[in-house]
Amino acid sequence: MEEKRIREIYSLLGDNISKDIFGDRILYSLTQDTKYIRNMVCSIKIGKEIYQQIKDSPKKKIIFGAGSVGKRLVRIYNDVVFECFVDNHCAGQRYQGYPIIDICELKEKYPEELIIISTNQYHKEILQQLLEEGFQEENIVNIGKEYKKLNDLQYFDLPQLEEKRKEKEIFVDGGCFDGSTSLGFIDWCKKVNRGGYLYAWEPDPNNQEKCRKALENKEIVYQMIPKGLWSEYAEMNFKSNGGSSSITEDGDVHIIADCIDRCIDAPVTFIKMDIEGAEYQAILGAKNIINKYKPKLAICVYHKPEDIWELPWLIHKINPEYKFYLRHYSFGDVETVLYAL
């Protein structure tokens, strides 16, 4: 049954990039072999350039930042030999056998080696610190800076979206987090001087406040929906964890979850979902709108191994008129997006 579904989805993919990502994502789900993630990373021009730069460099490779991005690099790029991490906040510790040192030790032991900045939030500050300490910019790979560029492209860069633009876009930002995707929607509308309406959907109170602040004084009419996305109305537990908050039985916050069909009475034109594994249920909760209005969909398909085939198949069952595209927006195993048009 799964083989039949996979073949059917493959036949509905709109271009060769999508077919390659689809195959690599499935093979990674089945085998956990990270070479398939590296293939997806290399589907991005800058991803391929950075991977080759790191892999081919004769210098020792040091990762600056022992957070989630740095740890993901070690796991995904297991065909590269790394020397150590640098992190001023946890120097002296180890991660998977790699020592974590501070910048003083970095300067003493590795003044001429290749340094890979692997933090999204503080990459500017780290670059400035390294330059002030005398490190040469040609020996620094700033992955954090490139992540920001990819984040700005995500959900709105597929060329085929332009063919499906509406005079007035009505956008559902499912999992609006800090409002960055909502701001991306505003910019996307401004490119053609068209208006839009925004439903910012977010259960986490801290993220709701971040999103409201991001949208202050912006030329957009919006409504905040302070709920989790689901297939129906439900009271659920929710684990609050910034950008990766999720519905879970052992969550520390009690929330209301609800569905798009019940909460929105409007001709929605565009739905984005990045909701940490609740995408399947949320699509079920939007089946009436998907059938009636045929909105553009941008759905994350990396939270669960089976998402890569189950989510497009569900959309296909709801409305068989959709064609699919896939794009990848990270240097690791996250941020794979399914576009359905």
N, C-alpha and C positions, 0 to 999 in steps of 0.2 A: 504493500500500500504506500509506504513512504517513498519507494523508488518511483512509483507512478506519479506521485505528487511532485517530486523533485524534477522529473522530466517535464511535467506540465509547466511548472514555474520557469524552468530554464527556457522553454519555448516562448515565454512571455517577456523575457528580458530584452530591453530595447537596444543595447549596444554591446560591443565586445568587452569593454571595461567592466560592465556589470556582470557579464558571464564569467570573466576571470575571477572577480571578487567573490561571486557566488560559489564557484568551485573551491576556491581557497578557504572561504569561511566554513563551508561544509566539512572539508577535510580537516581543518583545525578542530571543529566541534567533535569529530569522530576520533581523532588521533591525539590531539593536544600537542602535535608537532609544531613548534614555533616557526619553522621555515615557511609555513603557509601564511602566518601573520607578516613575516618579512616580505613575502610576495605582495601582500596587500599594501604594505607601506610603500613599496616601490611602484605601486600604481599611481602615486602622487609624485610629481616631478621633484619637489624639494625633499620628499621622503627618500627617493632613490639617491639623490645627490648627497644627502647627509649620511645615509647608510654606507655608501661607497667611500666617502671621506673618512669615516671612522674605521671601516674595515681595512682600507688600503693604507692607512697611515702607518709608517714604520715606528712611530713614537709610541711610548707607553700611554695607555688610555685611562684617564681619571675622571670619575663622575662627580661633579659638584652638585650635591643635593641628594640626601638619602631618604627623600620622601617617596610618594607613590610613583612619580614619573621615573626617578632614578632606579628604584627597585624593579620597575617594569622593564627598563632597558637591559638590566642584567639578565632577567628571565627570558625576554624575547630575543635579544641578540646574543644567544649562547654560542654563536660561531665566532664571537669576538672575545679576545682575552682582555679583561679589565684588570687594572692594578689595585684600585681602592676607591672608596668614596671620600669626599670632603664634606663635612657638615659641622659647623661650629657649635651646633646645639647638642649633638650626640657623639662628639669625638671620644674615642676610647672604646666604643662599642664595636660590634661586628655584625654584618648581615650576610648570611649564606657563605660564611668563611672570609668575606672581604673585610679588611679593617676600615674603620671610619676615622679619618684624621682631621685636624683643624688646618686652617690656612697657613699657620706658621710652619707646620711640618710639610705642607705642600710646597711652600716656598723653599724650604731647606732641601727637600729630597727630589722634587720634580719641577724645577724652574723652567725647563725647556720642553716638557712633554705636552700631550694633547689633553686639554681640559674640556669636558662636555658639561655645559650648564643645563641641568635637568629639573629646573623648577619653573613653573608657569608664572607664579605670583611675584617672585623677587629676582627675575633674571636681569633686570636693568641694574639693580643695586649690586648684584654679584659681579656683573661685568665691570662696573665702575670700580669695585673693590679690587678685582684682579688687575685692572690696568694701573690703579694707583700703587699696587704692590710690585709693579714692574713686569708683569706677565705680558707677552706679546699677543696682540689681537689675532694674528694669523694662527696662533696655537690654541684658539678658543672656538668651540662649536656651541653656538647659543640655541639649543633646542627650545628653550622656553620662549624665545622671541618668535620662532617659527610656529609653535603651538598656538600663539595668539592669532597669527595670520590664518591658520586653519580654522580656528574657532569662529573667526569673522566670516569665513566662507560657508561654514556648515549650515545646511538647510536651504540656502538661497542661491547656490552657484550653478546648479544643474541647468544647462542651456534650455532644455525642453520646458522648464518652468515658464519661460517667457512666452511660449506659445499658448499657455493656459491662463495668462493673466486676466483678471476681471476688472471692470471699471471701478468697482469698489470691493476691495478684498476684506473678507471677514475671517480673521485668523484666530485659531485656538492654540495657545502656547501651553501645551500639556507638560507640566513640570517646568514652570518658568524660572525657578531658582532665583538668580539675582537680577533677572530682567535683561540679560545680554541678548538672548534670542529675540525678545520683544523689541529691543532696540534695532536688531538686525532687520526685523520685519518693517519697522518704520523707515529705515534707510532704503530697503527694497522698494517700498511704495514711492518714496521720493524720487527714485531714479527715473520714473516716468510721470512724475507730478500727479499721481493718483492718490486718493484718500483711502483710509482703511479703518476698520474697527477691530479691537483686540479683546479677546477673553484670556486673561492671565490666570492660569489654573495652578494652584499651589497650596498644599496642606500645611507646610511648615511655617509657623508664625514668623520666625526669624527671616526666612527667605521672602515671605510676603512683604515684610518691611523693606528689605533690600530692593525688591522689584518696584515697590511704590516710589522709593527714592530715585531709582534709575529713570522712572517715567515722569518725574516731576518736570513741569514746564515743557514737556515734549508735545508736539503737535499731533496728538492721537487721542481719540476717545476710547476709553477702555473700561473693562469691568474685571475686578479681582474676584475670582471664585475660590474661596478658602477651603477647598475640599481635596481629597484624593480622587484620582480618576479610577473608575471601576466599571463593571458591567451593569450595576444596579445600585440603588441606595443601600448603604451598609455602614455600620459603626465598627471601626477596626483599630488595631494597634499599629503604631507607626514609630519607626526608629529614626530619630532626628539626627542627621549626620551631614549637614551642609549640602554639598552638591550631590551626595550619594544617599540621601534619605530615602527610605523605602517602607512599604507596608510589610509588616512581619508580625508573627504571633507574639514574639517576646519584645515588641516595641515599647518604648518608654513614654509615648504620648498617645492619648486616645483621640481619634479623629473621625470625622464624617467623610465617607467616600460616596461618590455619586457618578452618574453617567452623563455623557454629552447629550444624548437624546432627551433626557429628562430635564436638563438644566438650560439648554439653549434652544430657543425658538427663533431661528434665523437661518437664512440661506448661506451657511458656512462655505467658504471657498478654499480654505487651507487649514489643515490640522497637522501640528507637529507633536510628537510624543517622545520624551526621554524620561521615563518614569520607573527606572530601576527594576524591570522585570514584570511590571503590571500591564505591559502593552497589550497582551492578548485579551485580557479582560476589558481593557479600555476600548479596544477596537469593537468588541462585541457590544459595548455600551454606546457605540456610535453608528450601529449598522443602519438605522433608519436614515440618518443624515447622509451616510455614504451611498445608500441606494437612491435617495431622492435628489441630492444636490451634486453628487460626484466630486467632492472637494479634492484638491491636491493633498497628498499625504506624504509626510516625511517622518518615518518611524525608525527609531533605533532598534537594531537587530543583533545586539552583542551581549545583552545581559544574561541570556540563557542559551546553552548550546543549540537547542532546538528552534530558537527564534528565527534563524536564517531560512528555514523552510516552513515553519508553522505559521508565521505572521503573513507572508505573502499568500499562502494557501487560504488562510482565513479571509483575507481581503478578496481573493478571487472567488471564494464561495459566496460572499456577500454581494459582490458586483463583478461579474466576469468581464466587464468592459475595460478594466484597468490593465495598463501596461506598466512594467516595473523597470527601475534603474537602481543601481547600487553605487555608492561612493564611500570612500574611507577617509577619515579626517584626523588621524593621529599617527604617532610613531610607535604605537603599541597595539594591543588587542582590543581597544575601546574605540568608540565613535564610528562604527559602521552604520550607515543610514540607508534605509530602503525608501526610495521615492516611488509612489504609485500615482499614475496620472491617467 
